[in-house]
Amino acid sequence: MANLTADLLDVLRCPQTHSRLVQEGDELVSTAPGPDGKPLRYAIAEGIPVLLPASAAPADDSEN
């Protein structure tokens, strides 16, 4: 699992909600809900955040 630096997380934003992103394992999660009311998740591939809107997946409620 690649841990992103605090400095990088400070500047990254969700491309759909424009909210901050927090790292949960190998994913980044938006701090604001997406269009369906759930936070969006973005993959981290080989240490690189993949912030393409098409790659966003709704967060699973069972993890909360």
PDB file of N, H, CA, C and O in Angstrom:
ATOM      1  N   MET A   1       0.852  -1.180   0.000  1.00  0.00           N
ATOM      2  CA  MET A   1       0.000   0.000   0.000  1.00  0.00           C
ATOM      3  C   MET A   1       0.893   1.237   0.000  1.00  0.00           C
ATOM      4  O   MET A   1       1.813   1.345   0.811  1.00  0.00           O
ATOM      5  N   ALA A   2       0.623   2.151  -0.895  1.00  0.00           N
ATOM      6  H   ALA A   2      -0.125   2.063  -1.553  1.00  0.00           H
ATOM      7  CA  ALA A   2       1.367   3.400  -0.985  1.00  0.00           C
ATOM      8  C   ALA A   2       0.682   4.456  -0.117  1.00  0.00           C
ATOM      9  O   ALA A   2      -0.503   4.742  -0.286  1.00  0.00           O
ATOM     10  N   ASN A   3       1.442   5.028   0.810  1.00  0.00           N
ATOM     11  H   ASN A   3       2.405   4.796   0.948  1.00  0.00           H
ATOM     12  CA  ASN A   3       0.902   6.110   1.622  1.00  0.00           C
ATOM     13  C   ASN A   3       1.285   7.430   0.972  1.00  0.00           C
ATOM     14  O   ASN A   3       2.463   7.710   0.753  1.00  0.00           O
ATOM     15  N   LEU A   4       0.280   8.235   0.668  1.00  0.00           N
ATOM     16  H   LEU A   4      -0.677   8.007   0.846  1.00  0.00           H
ATOM     17  CA  LEU A   4       0.532   9.540   0.083  1.00  0.00           C
ATOM     18  C   LEU A   4       0.940  10.506   1.188  1.00  0.00           C
ATOM     19  O   LEU A   4       0.497  10.372   2.329  1.00  0.00           O
ATOM     20  N   THR A   5       1.772  11.464   0.856  1.00  0.00           N
ATOM     21  H   THR A   5       2.132  11.572  -0.071  1.00  0.00           H
ATOM     22  CA  THR A   5       2.239  12.426   1.848  1.00  0.00           C
ATOM     23  C   THR A   5       1.113  13.376   2.247  1.00  0.00           C
ATOM     24  O   THR A   5       0.167  13.600   1.491  1.00  0.00           O
ATOM     25  N   ALA A   6       1.237  13.921   3.438  1.00  0.00           N
ATOM     26  H   ALA A   6       2.005  13.739   4.052  1.00  0.00           H
ATOM     27  CA  ALA A   6       0.250  14.886   3.927  1.00  0.00           C
ATOM     28  C   ALA A   6       0.202  16.113   3.018  1.00  0.00           C
ATOM     29  O   ALA A   6      -0.868  16.680   2.795  1.00  0.00           O
ATOM     30  N   ASP A   7       1.361  16.526   2.491  1.00  0.00           N
ATOM     31  H   ASP A   7       2.230  16.066   2.672  1.00  0.00           H
ATOM     32  CA  ASP A   7       1.397  17.690   1.597  1.00  0.00           C
ATOM     33  C   ASP A   7       0.596  17.426   0.324  1.00  0.00           C
ATOM     34  O   ASP A   7      -0.121  18.305  -0.154  1.00  0.00           O
ATOM     35  N   LEU A   8       0.718  16.225  -0.221  1.00  0.00           N
ATOM     36  H   LEU A   8       1.300  15.511   0.167  1.00  0.00           H
ATOM     37  CA  LEU A   8      -0.034  15.892  -1.428  1.00  0.00           C
ATOM     38  C   LEU A   8      -1.532  15.820  -1.129  1.00  0.00           C
ATOM     39  O   LEU A   8      -2.344  16.333  -1.899  1.00  0.00           O
ATOM     40  N   LEU A   9      -1.897  15.188  -0.021  1.00  0.00           N
ATOM     41  H   LEU A   9      -1.237  14.771   0.605  1.00  0.00           H
ATOM     42  CA  LEU A   9      -3.311  15.095   0.336  1.00  0.00           C
ATOM     43  C   LEU A   9      -3.921  16.471   0.588  1.00  0.00           C
ATOM     44  O   LEU A   9      -5.119  16.661   0.379  1.00  0.00           O
ATOM     45  N   ASP A  10      -3.111  17.433   1.033  1.00  0.00           N
ATOM     46  H   ASP A  10      -2.138  17.279   1.202  1.00  0.00           H
ATOM     47  CA  ASP A  10      -3.611  18.795   1.265  1.00  0.00           C
ATOM     48  C   ASP A  10      -4.054  19.479  -0.022  1.00  0.00           C
ATOM     49  O   ASP A  10      -4.940  20.334   0.007  1.00  0.00           O
ATOM     50  N   VAL A  11      -3.449  19.116  -1.151  1.00  0.00           N
ATOM     51  H   VAL A  11      -2.730  18.422  -1.175  1.00  0.00           H
ATOM     52  CA  VAL A  11      -3.780  19.798  -2.401  1.00  0.00           C
ATOM     53  C   VAL A  11      -4.724  18.997  -3.301  1.00  0.00           C
ATOM     54  O   VAL A  11      -5.356  19.570  -4.188  1.00  0.00           O
ATOM     55  N   LEU A  12      -4.828  17.694  -3.089  1.00  0.00           N
ATOM     56  H   LEU A  12      -4.315  17.229  -2.368  1.00  0.00           H
ATOM     57  CA  LEU A  12      -5.712  16.879  -3.930  1.00  0.00           C
ATOM     58  C   LEU A  12      -7.175  17.167  -3.614  1.00  0.00           C
ATOM     59  O   LEU A  12      -7.548  17.348  -2.455  1.00  0.00           O
ATOM     60  N   ARG A  13      -7.990  17.208  -4.650  1.00  0.00           N
ATOM     61  H   ARG A  13      -7.687  17.061  -5.592  1.00  0.00           H
ATOM     62  CA  ARG A  13      -9.425  17.423  -4.493  1.00  0.00           C
ATOM     63  C   ARG A  13     -10.171  16.462  -5.407  1.00  0.00           C
ATOM     64  O   ARG A  13      -9.669  16.065  -6.458  1.00  0.00           O
ATOM     65  N   CYS A  14     -11.360  16.101  -4.996  1.00  0.00           N
ATOM     66  H   CYS A  14     -11.768  16.424  -4.142  1.00  0.00           H
ATOM     67  CA  CYS A  14     -12.215  15.246  -5.811  1.00  0.00           C
ATOM     68  C   CYS A  14     -12.622  16.026  -7.057  1.00  0.00           C
ATOM     69  O   CYS A  14     -13.096  17.156  -6.940  1.00  0.00           O
ATOM     70  N   PRO A  15     -12.449  15.454  -8.243  1.00  0.00           N
ATOM     71  CA  PRO A  15     -12.809  16.177  -9.458  1.00  0.00           C
ATOM     72  C   PRO A  15     -14.317  16.384  -9.632  1.00  0.00           C
ATOM     73  O   PRO A  15     -14.734  17.233 -10.420  1.00  0.00           O
ATOM     74  N   GLN A  16     -15.122  15.634  -8.921  1.00  0.00           N
ATOM     75  H   GLN A  16     -14.784  14.944  -8.281  1.00  0.00           H
ATOM     76  CA  GLN A  16     -16.576  15.789  -9.060  1.00  0.00           C
ATOM     77  C   GLN A  16     -17.169  16.685  -7.983  1.00  0.00           C
ATOM     78  O   GLN A  16     -17.985  17.556  -8.287  1.00  0.00           O
ATOM     79  N   THR A  17     -16.768  16.484  -6.716  1.00  0.00           N
ATOM     80  H   THR A  17     -16.105  15.777  -6.470  1.00  0.00           H
ATOM     81  CA  THR A  17     -17.357  17.267  -5.627  1.00  0.00           C
ATOM     82  C   THR A  17     -16.478  18.433  -5.191  1.00  0.00           C
ATOM     83  O   THR A  17     -16.933  19.319  -4.468  1.00  0.00           O
ATOM     84  N   HIS A  18     -15.233  18.435  -5.624  1.00  0.00           N
ATOM     85  H   HIS A  18     -14.863  17.715  -6.211  1.00  0.00           H
ATOM     86  CA  HIS A  18     -14.241  19.455  -5.262  1.00  0.00           C
ATOM     87  C   HIS A  18     -13.929  19.449  -3.771  1.00  0.00           C
ATOM     88  O   HIS A  18     -13.407  20.427  -3.236  1.00  0.00           O
ATOM     89  N   SER A  19     -14.250  18.343  -3.100  1.00  0.00           N
ATOM     90  H   SER A  19     -14.674  17.548  -3.534  1.00  0.00           H
ATOM     91  CA  SER A  19     -13.966  18.218  -1.675  1.00  0.00           C
ATOM     92  C   SER A  19     -12.582  17.611  -1.470  1.00  0.00           C
ATOM     93  O   SER A  19     -11.979  17.077  -2.400  1.00  0.00           O
ATOM     94  N   ARG A  20     -12.095  17.703  -0.247  1.00  0.00           N
ATOM     95  H   ARG A  20     -12.585  18.137   0.509  1.00  0.00           H
ATOM     96  CA  ARG A  20     -10.820  17.081   0.100  1.00  0.00           C
ATOM     97  C   ARG A  20     -10.943  15.576  -0.051  1.00  0.00           C
ATOM     98  O   ARG A  20     -12.040  15.018  -0.014  1.00  0.00           O
ATOM     99  N   LEU A  21      -9.803  14.930  -0.222  1.00  0.00           N
ATOM    100  H   LEU A  21      -8.911  15.383  -0.253  1.00  0.00           H
ATOM    101  CA  LEU A  21      -9.743  13.478  -0.316  1.00  0.00           C
ATOM    102  C   LEU A  21      -8.946  12.940   0.862  1.00  0.00           C
ATOM    103  O   LEU A  21      -7.940  13.527   1.261  1.00  0.00           O
ATOM    104  N   VAL A  22      -9.399  11.825   1.414  1.00  0.00           N
ATOM    105  H   VAL A  22     -10.216  11.348   1.090  1.00  0.00           H
ATOM    106  CA  VAL A  22      -8.671  11.156   2.479  1.00  0.00           C
ATOM    107  C   VAL A  22      -8.288   9.763   1.992  1.00  0.00           C
ATOM    108  O   VAL A  22      -9.020   9.136   1.227  1.00  0.00           O
ATOM    109  N   GLN A  23      -7.145   9.295   2.442  1.00  0.00           N
ATOM    110  H   GLN A  23      -6.550   9.804   3.063  1.00  0.00           H
ATOM    111  CA  GLN A  23      -6.687   7.979   2.011  1.00  0.00           C
ATOM    112  C   GLN A  23      -7.248   6.910   2.936  1.00  0.00           C
ATOM    113  O   GLN A  23      -7.156   7.011   4.159  1.00  0.00           O
ATOM    114  N   GLU A  24      -7.833   5.882   2.323  1.00  0.00           N
ATOM    115  H   GLU A  24      -7.907   5.800   1.329  1.00  0.00           H
ATOM    116  CA  GLU A  24      -8.290   4.690   3.037  1.00  0.00           C
ATOM    117  C   GLU A  24      -7.709   3.495   2.293  1.00  0.00           C
ATOM    118  O   GLU A  24      -8.239   3.068   1.267  1.00  0.00           O
ATOM    119  N   GLY A  25      -6.628   2.970   2.815  1.00  0.00           N
ATOM    120  H   GLY A  25      -6.197   3.318   3.648  1.00  0.00           H
ATOM    121  CA  GLY A  25      -5.963   1.852   2.156  1.00  0.00           C
ATOM    122  C   GLY A  25      -5.397   2.276   0.817  1.00  0.00           C
ATOM    123  O   GLY A  25      -4.640   3.244   0.740  1.00  0.00           O
ATOM    124  N   ASP A  26      -5.757   1.560  -0.239  1.00  0.00           N
ATOM    125  H   ASP A  26      -6.372   0.774  -0.176  1.00  0.00           H
ATOM    126  CA  ASP A  26      -5.285   1.867  -1.590  1.00  0.00           C
ATOM    127  C   ASP A  26      -6.282   2.714  -2.365  1.00  0.00           C
ATOM    128  O   ASP A  26      -6.319   2.656  -3.594  1.00  0.00           O
ATOM    129  N   GLU A  27      -7.087   3.496  -1.663  1.00  0.00           N
ATOM    130  H   GLU A  27      -7.057   3.543  -0.665  1.00  0.00           H
ATOM    131  CA  GLU A  27      -8.071   4.354  -2.317  1.00  0.00           C
ATOM    132  C   GLU A  27      -8.077   5.730  -1.670  1.00  0.00           C
ATOM    133  O   GLU A  27      -7.665   5.907  -0.524  1.00  0.00           O
ATOM    134  N   LEU A  28      -8.558   6.696  -2.442  1.00  0.00           N
ATOM    135  H   LEU A  28      -8.893   6.552  -3.373  1.00  0.00           H
ATOM    136  CA  LEU A  28      -8.841   8.027  -1.915  1.00  0.00           C
ATOM    137  C   LEU A  28     -10.358   8.168  -1.879  1.00  0.00           C
ATOM    138  O   LEU A  28     -11.050   7.743  -2.804  1.00  0.00           O
ATOM    139  N   VAL A  29     -10.869   8.764  -0.809  1.00  0.00           N
ATOM    140  H   VAL A  29     -10.307   9.110  -0.058  1.00  0.00           H
ATOM    141  CA  VAL A  29     -12.316   8.891  -0.625  1.00  0.00           C
ATOM    142  C   VAL A  29     -12.659  10.366  -0.464  1.00  0.00           C
ATOM    143  O   VAL A  29     -12.007  11.080   0.298  1.00  0.00           O
ATOM    144  N   SER A  30     -13.689  10.823  -1.185  1.00  0.00           N
ATOM    145  H   SER A  30     -14.219  10.243  -1.803  1.00  0.00           H
ATOM    146  CA  SER A  30     -14.108  12.221  -1.079  1.00  0.00           C
ATOM    147  C   SER A  30     -14.750  12.459   0.283  1.00  0.00           C
ATOM    148  O   SER A  30     -15.382  11.566   0.847  1.00  0.00           O
ATOM    149  N   THR A  31     -14.581  13.664   0.801  1.00  0.00           N
ATOM    150  H   THR A  31     -14.066  14.389   0.343  1.00  0.00           H
ATOM    151  CA  THR A  31     -15.168  14.005   2.091  1.00  0.00           C
ATOM    152  C   THR A  31     -16.563  14.587   1.945  1.00  0.00           C
ATOM    153  O   THR A  31     -17.212  14.891   2.945  1.00  0.00           O
ATOM    154  N   ALA A  32     -17.031  14.745   0.722  1.00  0.00           N
ATOM    155  H   ALA A  32     -16.503  14.498  -0.091  1.00  0.00           H
ATOM    156  CA  ALA A  32     -18.396  15.204   0.451  1.00  0.00           C
ATOM    157  C   ALA A  32     -19.084  14.154  -0.411  1.00  0.00           C
ATOM    158  O   ALA A  32     -18.426  13.456  -1.183  1.00  0.00           O
ATOM    159  N   PRO A  33     -20.394  14.037  -0.287  1.00  0.00           N
ATOM    160  CA  PRO A  33     -21.099  13.033  -1.091  1.00  0.00           C
ATOM    161  C   PRO A  33     -21.126  13.395  -2.571  1.00  0.00           C
ATOM    162  O   PRO A  33     -21.135  14.566  -2.949  1.00  0.00           O
ATOM    163  N   GLY A  34     -21.137  12.359  -3.386  1.00  0.00           N
ATOM    164  H   GLY A  34     -21.129  11.407  -3.079  1.00  0.00           H
ATOM    165  CA  GLY A  34     -21.259  12.531  -4.829  1.00  0.00           C
ATOM    166  C   GLY A  34     -22.719  12.688  -5.215  1.00  0.00           C
ATOM    167  O   GLY A  34     -23.569  12.881  -4.345  1.00  0.00           O
ATOM    168  N   PRO A  35     -23.023  12.608  -6.498  1.00  0.00           N
ATOM    169  CA  PRO A  35     -24.391  12.807  -6.989  1.00  0.00           C
ATOM    170  C   PRO A  35     -25.415  11.836  -6.393  1.00  0.00           C
ATOM    171  O   PRO A  35     -26.594  12.170  -6.278  1.00  0.00           O
ATOM    172  N   ASP A  36     -24.971  10.647  -6.020  1.00  0.00           N
ATOM    173  H   ASP A  36     -24.014  10.375  -6.113  1.00  0.00           H
ATOM    174  CA  ASP A  36     -25.908   9.670  -5.461  1.00  0.00           C
ATOM    175  C   ASP A  36     -25.982   9.731  -3.936  1.00  0.00           C
ATOM    176  O   ASP A  36     -26.636   8.895  -3.312  1.00  0.00           O
ATOM    177  N   GLY A  37     -25.317  10.713  -3.336  1.00  0.00           N
ATOM    178  H   GLY A  37     -24.785  11.392  -3.843  1.00  0.00           H
ATOM    179  CA  GLY A  37     -25.372  10.888  -1.895  1.00  0.00           C
ATOM    180  C   GLY A  37     -24.307  10.142  -1.127  1.00  0.00           C
ATOM    181  O   GLY A  37     -24.276  10.219   0.101  1.00  0.00           O
ATOM    182  N   LYS A  38     -23.430   9.417  -1.810  1.00  0.00           N
ATOM    183  H   LYS A  38     -23.456   9.354  -2.807  1.00  0.00           H
ATOM    184  CA  LYS A  38     -22.359   8.663  -1.156  1.00  0.00           C
ATOM    185  C   LYS A  38     -21.011   9.246  -1.551  1.00  0.00           C
ATOM    186  O   LYS A  38     -20.864   9.764  -2.658  1.00  0.00           O
ATOM    187  N   PRO A  39     -20.020   9.170  -0.657  1.00  0.00           N
ATOM    188  CA  PRO A  39     -18.672   9.624  -1.029  1.00  0.00           C
ATOM    189  C   PRO A  39     -18.150   8.814  -2.219  1.00  0.00           C
ATOM    190  O   PRO A  39     -18.539   7.663  -2.418  1.00  0.00           O
ATOM    191  N   LEU A  40     -17.279   9.422  -2.992  1.00  0.00           N
ATOM    192  H   LEU A  40     -16.963  10.357  -2.830  1.00  0.00           H
ATOM    193  CA  LEU A  40     -16.703   8.756  -4.157  1.00  0.00           C
ATOM    194  C   LEU A  40     -15.325   8.220  -3.812  1.00  0.00           C
ATOM    195  O   LEU A  40     -14.613   8.799  -2.991  1.00  0.00           O
ATOM    196  N   ARG A  41     -14.950   7.109  -4.442  1.00  0.00           N
ATOM    197  H   ARG A  41     -15.528   6.639  -5.109  1.00  0.00           H
ATOM    198  CA  ARG A  41     -13.656   6.469  -4.209  1.00  0.00           C
ATOM    199  C   ARG A  41     -12.843   6.491  -5.493  1.00  0.00           C
ATOM    200  O   ARG A  41     -13.366   6.302  -6.592  1.00  0.00           O
ATOM    201  N   TYR A  42     -11.551   6.727  -5.320  1.00  0.00           N
ATOM    202  H   TYR A  42     -11.126   6.881  -4.428  1.00  0.00           H
ATOM    203  CA  TYR A  42     -10.621   6.746  -6.448  1.00  0.00           C
ATOM    204  C   TYR A  42      -9.456   5.830  -6.114  1.00  0.00           C
ATOM    205  O   TYR A  42      -8.972   5.814  -4.983  1.00  0.00           O
ATOM    206  N   ALA A  43      -9.017   5.082  -7.086  1.00  0.00           N
ATOM    207  H   ALA A  43      -9.411   5.095  -8.005  1.00  0.00           H
ATOM    208  CA  ALA A  43      -7.916   4.140  -6.893  1.00  0.00           C
ATOM    209  C   ALA A  43      -6.585   4.875  -6.799  1.00  0.00           C
ATOM    210  O   ALA A  43      -6.422   5.983  -7.310  1.00  0.00           O
ATOM    211  N   ILE A  44      -5.640   4.222  -6.131  1.00  0.00           N
ATOM    212  H   ILE A  44      -5.773   3.322  -5.716  1.00  0.00           H
ATOM    213  CA  ILE A  44      -4.246   4.645  -6.145  1.00  0.00           C
ATOM    214  C   ILE A  44      -3.502   3.508  -6.824  1.00  0.00           C
ATOM    215  O   ILE A  44      -3.370   2.422  -6.260  1.00  0.00           O
ATOM    216  N   ALA A  45      -3.018   3.753  -8.031  1.00  0.00           N
ATOM    217  H   ALA A  45      -3.126   4.635  -8.490  1.00  0.00           H
ATOM    218  CA  ALA A  45      -2.347   2.716  -8.827  1.00  0.00           C
ATOM    219  C   ALA A  45      -0.848   2.943  -8.805  1.00  0.00           C
ATOM    220  O   ALA A  45      -0.362   3.948  -9.323  1.00  0.00           O
ATOM    221  N   GLU A  46      -0.119   2.027  -8.217  1.00  0.00           N
ATOM    222  H   GLU A  46      -0.514   1.210  -7.796  1.00  0.00           H
ATOM    223  CA  GLU A  46       1.341   2.099  -8.122  1.00  0.00           C
ATOM    224  C   GLU A  46       1.802   3.429  -7.517  1.00  0.00           C
ATOM    225  O   GLU A  46       2.785   4.020  -7.964  1.00  0.00           O
ATOM    226  N   GLY A  47       1.074   3.889  -6.493  1.00  0.00           N
ATOM    227  H   GLY A  47       0.276   3.409  -6.129  1.00  0.00           H
ATOM    228  CA  GLY A  47       1.430   5.113  -5.797  1.00  0.00           C
ATOM    229  C   GLY A  47       0.926   6.388  -6.444  1.00  0.00           C
ATOM    230  O   GLY A  47       1.221   7.484  -5.967  1.00  0.00           O
ATOM    231  N   ILE A  48       0.163   6.257  -7.534  1.00  0.00           N
ATOM    232  H   ILE A  48      -0.077   5.367  -7.921  1.00  0.00           H
ATOM    233  CA  ILE A  48      -0.334   7.425  -8.270  1.00  0.00           C
ATOM    234  C   ILE A  48      -1.858   7.488  -8.162  1.00  0.00           C
ATOM    235  O   ILE A  48      -2.538   6.536  -8.544  1.00  0.00           O
ATOM    236  N   PRO A  49      -2.413   8.610  -7.643  1.00  0.00           N
ATOM    237  CA  PRO A  49      -3.871   8.735  -7.573  1.00  0.00           C
ATOM    238  C   PRO A  49      -4.481   8.780  -8.980  1.00  0.00           C
ATOM    239  O   PRO A  49      -4.014   9.516  -9.849  1.00  0.00           O
ATOM    240  N   VAL A  50      -5.513   7.993  -9.181  1.00  0.00           N
ATOM    241  H   VAL A  50      -5.892   7.395  -8.475  1.00  0.00           H
ATOM    242  CA  VAL A  50      -6.232   7.966 -10.463  1.00  0.00           C
ATOM    243  C   VAL A  50      -7.532   8.730 -10.242  1.00  0.00           C
ATOM    244  O   VAL A  50      -8.518   8.177  -9.756  1.00  0.00           O
ATOM    245  N   LEU A  51      -7.518  10.019 -10.611  1.00  0.00           N
ATOM    246  H   LEU A  51      -6.717  10.468 -11.007  1.00  0.00           H
ATOM    247  CA  LEU A  51      -8.649  10.898 -10.315  1.00  0.00           C
ATOM    248  C   LEU A  51      -9.546  11.150 -11.519  1.00  0.00           C
ATOM    249  O   LEU A  51     -10.158  12.213 -11.631  1.00  0.00           O
ATOM    250  N   LEU A  52      -9.623  10.198 -12.398  1.00  0.00           N
ATOM    251  H   LEU A  52      -9.127   9.335 -12.307  1.00  0.00           H
ATOM    252  CA  LEU A  52     -10.512  10.333 -13.550  1.00  0.00           C
ATOM    253  C   LEU A  52     -11.945  10.111 -13.098  1.00  0.00           C
ATOM    254  O   LEU A  52     -12.220   9.119 -12.422  1.00  0.00           O
ATOM    255  N   PRO A  53     -12.877  11.009 -13.451  1.00  0.00           N
ATOM    256  CA  PRO A  53     -14.267  10.848 -13.009  1.00  0.00           C
ATOM    257  C   PRO A  53     -14.862   9.492 -13.356  1.00  0.00           C
ATOM    258  O   PRO A  53     -15.666   8.965 -12.587  1.00  0.00           O
ATOM    259  N   ALA A  54     -14.489   8.917 -14.488  1.00  0.00           N
ATOM    260  H   ALA A  54     -13.836   9.345 -15.113  1.00  0.00           H
ATOM    261  CA  ALA A  54     -15.037   7.619 -14.871  1.00  0.00           C
ATOM    262  C   ALA A  54     -14.554   6.511 -13.941  1.00  0.00           C
ATOM    263  O   ALA A  54     -15.174   5.450 -13.876  1.00  0.00           O
ATOM    264  N   SER A  55     -13.459   6.739 -13.221  1.00  0.00           N
ATOM    265  H   SER A  55     -12.955   7.601 -13.273  1.00  0.00           H
ATOM    266  CA  SER A  55     -12.937   5.706 -12.327  1.00  0.00           C
ATOM    267  C   SER A  55     -13.557   5.781 -10.940  1.00  0.00           C
ATOM    268  O   SER A  55     -13.311   4.910 -10.105  1.00  0.00           O
ATOM    269  N   ALA A  56     -14.355   6.809 -10.684  1.00  0.00           N
ATOM    270  H   ALA A  56     -14.555   7.517 -11.362  1.00  0.00           H
ATOM    271  CA  ALA A  56     -14.952   6.971  -9.361  1.00  0.00           C
ATOM    272  C   ALA A  56     -16.030   5.930  -9.133  1.00  0.00           C
ATOM    273  O   ALA A  56     -16.824   5.626 -10.024  1.00  0.00           O
ATOM    274  N   ALA A  57     -16.044   5.397  -7.941  1.00  0.00           N
ATOM    275  H   ALA A  57     -15.400   5.644  -7.217  1.00  0.00           H
ATOM    276  CA  ALA A  57     -17.069   4.437  -7.552  1.00  0.00           C
ATOM    277  C   ALA A  57     -17.689   4.911  -6.246  1.00  0.00           C
ATOM    278  O   ALA A  57     -16.979   5.425  -5.383  1.00  0.00           O
ATOM    279  N   PRO A  58     -18.994   4.750  -6.084  1.00  0.00           N
ATOM    280  CA  PRO A  58     -19.605   5.143  -4.801  1.00  0.00           C
ATOM    281  C   PRO A  58     -19.006   4.353  -3.653  1.00  0.00           C
ATOM    282  O   PRO A  58     -18.674   3.177  -3.799  1.00  0.00           O
ATOM    283  N   ALA A  59     -18.871   5.005  -2.519  1.00  0.00           N
ATOM    284  H   ALA A  59     -19.141   5.960  -2.400  1.00  0.00           H
ATOM    285  CA  ALA A  59     -18.360   4.318  -1.343  1.00  0.00           C
ATOM    286  C   ALA A  59     -19.388   3.313  -0.859  1.00  0.00           C
ATOM    287  O   ALA A  59     -20.593   3.553  -0.949  1.00  0.00           O
ATOM    288  N   ASP A  60     -18.917   2.201  -0.351  1.00  0.00           N
ATOM    289  H   ASP A  60     -17.938   2.007  -0.278  1.00  0.00           H
ATOM    290  CA  ASP A  60     -19.784   1.139   0.161  1.00  0.00           C
ATOM    291  C   ASP A  60     -20.201   1.484   1.579  1.00  0.00           C
ATOM    292  O   ASP A  60     -19.344   1.701   2.436  1.00  0.00           O
ATOM    293  N   ASP A  61     -21.516   1.539   1.849  1.00  0.00           N
ATOM    294  H   ASP A  61     -22.213   1.363   1.154  1.00  0.00           H
ATOM    295  CA  ASP A  61     -22.012   1.888   3.183  1.00  0.00           C
ATOM    296  C   ASP A  61     -21.608   0.889   4.251  1.00  0.00           C
ATOM    297  O   ASP A  61     -21.556   1.246   5.428  1.00  0.00           O
ATOM    298  N   SER A  62     -21.323  -0.333   3.884  1.00  0.00           N
ATOM    299  H   SER A  62     -21.365  -0.623   2.927  1.00  0.00           H
ATOM    300  CA  SER A  62     -20.986  -1.354   4.866  1.00  0.00           C
ATOM    301  C   SER A  62     -19.656  -1.085   5.549  1.00  0.00           C
ATOM    302  O   SER A  62     -19.367  -1.682   6.585  1.00  0.00           O
ATOM    303  N   GLU A  63     -18.840  -0.199   4.990  1.00  0.00           N
ATOM    304  H   GLU A  63     -19.075   0.286   4.148  1.00  0.00           H
ATOM    305  CA  GLU A  63     -17.547   0.119   5.579  1.00  0.00           C
ATOM    306  C   GLU A  63     -17.646   1.188   6.647  1.00  0.00           C
ATOM    307  O   GLU A  63     -16.686   1.405   7.386  1.00  0.00           O
ATOM    308  N   ASN A  64     -18.766   1.852   6.747  1.00  0.00           N
ATOM    309  H   ASN A  64     -19.546   1.676   6.146  1.00  0.00           H
ATOM    310  CA  ASN A  64     -18.921   2.944   7.722  1.00  0.00           C
ATOM    311  C   ASN A  64     -19.424   2.435   9.035  1.00  0.00           C
ATOM    312  O   ASN A  64     -19.612   3.216   9.968  1.00  0.00           O
TER     313      ASN A  64
END
